[in-house]
Amino acid sequence: MKQIAILGCGWLGMPLAKSLLEKGFSVKGSTTSLEKISALESNRIQPFQIELSETEIKGEIDSFLKNSEILIIDIPPKLRSISSENFVKKIQNMIPFIEKSKIEKVIFISSTSVYSDTSSPEVSGALRVTESTKPNPETESGKQLLATEILLQSNPNFKTTVVRFGGLIGEDRHPIHFLAGRKNIENPETPINLIHQEDCIGIIEAIVKQECWNETFNAVAPFHPTRKEYYTQKALEQNLPLPEFDQTKISNGKTILSDKLGITLDYKFKKLTL
């Protein structure tokens, strides 16, 4: 039985762990919250309370990594608060522990924020982005994620596959609940780049099953209506106040293409409309 360690059993990590268990894997999972330990235990996930910072790692990190062949890193940068962190340094602190463990392969959950919204278009309209497009992040989060990708993939002691997810949605998570009723929303003509939780899990499991390492994948559903079209329709469907968009400025944005998933993994999206 292959053992997998998931660093970060949150919105995506927890259902991923449960799905991997159903497929016969042994799973260790981490959380920063003592209150969530019982939830991991009740789902047959071996629980660990692990907290990374720029200066130290709190928790039994050696035991967490012990005897696992694969490590999935699914912790986002915390850069929206006053006490913003150095995410790269946090992961850097963990690398010596990975190196001395039996971890051979790493999956790092990144984001399409590593690509710029304002680069010169390759074609008319929105920038069309593939994995061969040079990343040029504009946000601090995107910059730190890209630096972390490079840090992990350049390490010769383990193989790292990077998955750059678009906006995450699921049955209990959708951006329309944040945008409903808001006014002067920018970039109305920008295409959406979203992916459903079910496909996030499916893509990670395909990488594990097919042993697809030292790769980088964009992971966004092949469904790209404009923000105005999509969020207006979602508000109508859910009987929410309509969002109002600012049409006075030029819309910046990009269309993320995930064709490599189909070519390399033969992956077929489960959620073609969102």
Residue pairs with C-beta under 8 A, 6 or more apart in sequence:
1 24
1 25
1 26
2 25
2 26
2 69
2 70
3 25
3 26
3 27
3 28
3 67
3 68
3 69
3 70
4 20
4 25
4 26
4 27
4 28
4 68
4 69
4 70
4 71
4 72
4 208
5 27
5 28
5 29
5 30
5 64
5 65
5 68
5 70
5 71
5 72
5 103
6 13
6 16
6 17
6 27
6 28
6 29
6 30
6 71
6 72
6 74
7 13
7 30
7 50
7 64
7 71
7 72
7 73
7 74
7 75
7 94
8 30
8 31
8 73
8 74
8 75
9 17
9 29
9 30
9 31
9 36
9 40
9 45
9 74
10 31
10 74
10 75
11 168
11 170
11 173
11 197
12 74
12 109
12 168
12 197
12 200
12 201
13 29
13 72
13 74
14 29
14 39
14 40
14 43
14 45
15 197
15 201
16 72
16 74
16 200
16 201
16 204
16 205
17 27
17 29
17 40
17 43
17 45
18 43
18 45
19 201
19 205
20 27
20 205
20 208
21 27
21 43
21 44
21 45
23 205
26 46
27 44
27 45
27 46
28 45
28 46
28 47
28 48
28 64
28 68
29 40
29 45
29 46
29 47
29 48
30 47
30 48
30 49
30 50
30 59
30 64
31 37
31 40
31 47
31 48
31 49
31 50
32 49
32 50
32 51
33 49
34 49
36 47
37 47
37 49
40 46
40 47
41 47
48 59
48 60
48 63
48 64
49 58
49 59
50 57
50 58
50 59
50 60
50 61
50 64
51 57
51 58
51 59
52 58
52 75
52 90
52 91
52 93
52 94
53 85
53 90
53 93
54 85
54 86
54 89
54 90
54 93
55 93
56 93
57 93
57 94
57 97
61 94
61 97
62 97
62 101
65 71
65 97
65 98
65 101
65 102
65 103
66 101
66 102
67 102
68 101
68 102
68 103
69 102
69 103
69 104
69 105
70 103
70 104
70 105
70 106
70 107
70 208
71 98
71 103
71 105
71 106
71 107
71 158
72 106
72 107
72 109
72 204
73 91
73 106
73 107
73 108
73 109
73 152
74 109
76 111
76 141
77 85
77 87
77 140
77 141
77 144
77 145
78 84
78 85
78 87
79 85
79 87
79 140
79 141
79 144
84 140
86 144
87 141
87 144
87 145
87 148
88 144
88 147
88 148
88 151
91 148
91 151
91 152
92 151
95 151
95 152
95 155
98 106
98 157
98 158
99 155
99 157
99 158
103 158
104 158
104 159
105 158
105 159
105 160
105 161
105 213
106 152
106 158
106 159
106 160
106 161
107 160
107 161
107 162
107 163
107 204
107 207
107 208
108 148
108 149
108 152
108 160
108 161
108 162
108 163
109 163
109 165
110 145
110 146
110 148
110 149
110 162
110 163
110 164
110 165
111 141
111 142
111 145
111 164
111 165
111 166
112 129
112 164
112 165
112 166
112 193
112 218
112 220
112 254
112 256
113 137
113 139
113 141
113 142
113 145
114 135
114 137
114 142
114 145
114 146
114 149
114 164
115 127
115 129
115 133
115 135
115 136
115 137
115 142
115 254
115 256
116 127
116 135
116 136
116 137
116 138
116 254
117 127
117 138
117 190
117 252
117 253
117 254
118 138
118 252
119 127
119 136
120 127
121 127
121 128
122 128
122 133
126 190
126 191
126 253
126 254
126 255
127 133
127 253
127 254
127 255
128 254
128 255
128 257
129 218
129 254
129 255
129 256
129 257
130 218
130 257
130 259
130 260
131 216
131 217
131 218
131 260
135 142
135 146
137 143
137 145
137 146
149 160
149 162
149 216
152 160
152 162
153 160
153 162
153 214
153 216
159 213
159 214
160 213
160 214
161 207
161 212
161 213
161 214
161 215
161 216
161 217
162 215
162 216
162 217
163 203
163 204
163 207
163 217
163 219
164 216
164 217
164 218
164 219
164 256
165 195
165 200
165 219
165 220
166 193
166 194
166 195
166 218
166 219
166 220
166 221
166 256
167 175
167 192
167 193
167 194
167 195
168 194
168 195
168 197
168 200
169 175
169 194
169 195
169 196
169 197
169 274
170 196
170 197
170 198
171 197
173 197
174 234
175 194
175 231
176 231
176 234
176 235
176 238
176 240
176 243
177 240
179 185
179 231
179 235
179 243
180 235
180 238
180 240
180 241
180 242
180 243
181 240
181 241
181 242
181 243
182 243
182 244
183 243
183 244
184 244
184 245
184 246
185 227
185 231
185 243
185 244
185 245
185 246
186 245
186 246
186 249
186 251
187 227
187 251
187 252
187 253
188 226
188 227
188 228
188 245
188 246
188 247
188 251
189 226
189 227
189 228
189 251
189 253
190 226
190 227
190 251
190 252
190 253
190 254
191 224
191 225
191 226
191 227
191 253
191 254
191 255
192 223
192 224
192 225
192 226
192 227
192 230
192 274
193 220
193 224
193 254
193 255
193 256
194 220
194 221
194 223
194 274
195 219
195 220
195 221
195 271
196 221
196 270
196 271
196 274
198 270
198 271
199 219
199 221
199 269
199 270
199 271
200 219
202 267
202 270
203 217
203 219
203 261
203 265
203 267
206 212
206 261
206 265
206 267
207 213
207 215
207 217
207 265
210 265
212 264
212 265
215 264
217 258
217 260
217 261
217 264
217 265
218 256
218 257
218 258
218 260
218 261
219 258
219 261
220 256
220 257
220 258
221 258
221 269
221 271
221 272
221 274
222 257
222 258
222 269
222 272
223 272
223 273
223 274
224 255
225 233
226 251
227 245
227 253
228 245
230 274
231 243
232 242
232 243
234 240
235 241
235 242
235 243
236 242
261 267
262 268
